[in-house]
Amino acid sequence: MQTRDVTVLATVDLGSTVAVVRRAEARDVPAIVDLLAADQLGASRDGVRTAADLAAYQRAFDAIDGDQAHLLVVAEAGGDIVATFQVSFLPGLARHGALRAQIEAVRVREDYRGRRLGEALMTWAIDEARRRGCAIVQLTSDKSRHAAHRFYARLGFAATHEGMKLRL
């Protein structure tokens, strides 16, 4: 469905309002960054304080948006961006050359949590991964995010691997 020259990926009935799920646009970047910074972990690492900060986020958006292997998604309700996530489609040799979907940076604005918006977004992402022929959907979640882990487990995700990161 097309609205305002925007392709609607899904709609989510939230009772009092409807959230429109769509591909993010450059104009959404400040709102997306606000969602990232509103998080307990993002508060110390994300946010726009200077023009240089915004420019860095815009460059990252341009790289994501310009590559068909990556999709940055937002949910808009009442004219506000209330949720976001990124899904990347990664080719690999493992699993007989299987394509995998990697979901990152899932955020739902606090006042929209508990309304099944996150579940609808994840269901859409999983369905899109199937549509693209992915063999697996994977995500990472900080060890301190216990509520997120319960949420992902309820959706069928299993903590099968131990992740590691090296900060550069």
C-alpha positions, -999 to 999 in steps of 0.1 A, spaced: 0 0 0 13 35 -8 6 65 14 23 100 9 48 83 -15 57 59 14 53 22 10 34 8 40 49 -25 51 22 -33 76 -3 -16 99 -7 -25 136 -40 -19 154 -30 -5 189 -66 0 200 -67 37 203 -45 43 172 -29 25 143 8 23 138 21 24 102 52 2 97 73 15 69 109 19 56 127 47 74 134 79 56 162 105 61 137 128 79 132 101 105 168 99 117 165 124 146 135 105 160 152 71 155 183 84 174 159 97 202 146 61 205 181 47 207 192 73 233 160 68 254 172 33 262 192 25 294 223 15 274 218 40 245 217 69 269 255 68 273 263 62 237 237 77 215 221 111 210 224 143 189 242 170 208 260 187 179 256 191 141 285 167 137 265 140 157 236 144 134 258 143 103 273 110 115 239 95 119 228 108 85 259 92 68 250 59 85 214 62 74 226 69 38 248 37 38 220 16 52 193 30 29 216 27 -2 222 -10 3 193 -35 -5 208 -60 20 198 -36 48 164 -23 59 158 3 85 122 2 96 100 25 117 65 24 131 47 57 131 16 65 152 -1 98 156 26 114 135 54 102 158 80 76 153 73 51 181 94 21 172 123 11 150 146 -18 141 172 -27 115 173 -60 96 202 -70 75 203 -100 50 237 -116 52 250 -142 27 273 -169 40 289 -202 32 277 -219 64 245 -240 63 250 -247 26 253 -211 16 223 -200 36 211 -164 37 205 -152 73 186 -122 87 203 -102 114 179 -80 135 194 -51 155 185 -20 174 150 -29 182 134 -1 201 98 6 211 90 39 228 81 33 265 45 44 262 39 20 234 53 -11 251 29 -38 262 6 -31 232 20 -59 210 37 -34 187 72 -50 192 56 -85 185 41 -72 153 74 -57 142 93 -89 149 66 -110 132 69 -88 101 108 -91 102 106 -129 105 81 -131 76 103 -108 55 133 -131 62 112 -161 51 101 -142 19 137 -135 11 147 -171 16 166 -168 48 174 -201 67 178 -184 101 169 -152 119 194 -141 145 197 -111 168 219 -100 197 207 -85 229 228 -71 257 230 -95 287 215 -69 310 182 -67 289 163 -94 308 129 -82 297 140 -82 261 153 -118 265 119 -129 278 102 -112 249 124 -128 223 121 -162 239 83 -158 238 86 -153 201 106 -185 197 142 -173 198 166 -195 217 198 -183 233 220 -209 215 252 -189 212 275 -168 233 282 -135 216 314 -115 219 324 -80 209 356 -61 206 353 -23 209 375 -4 185 
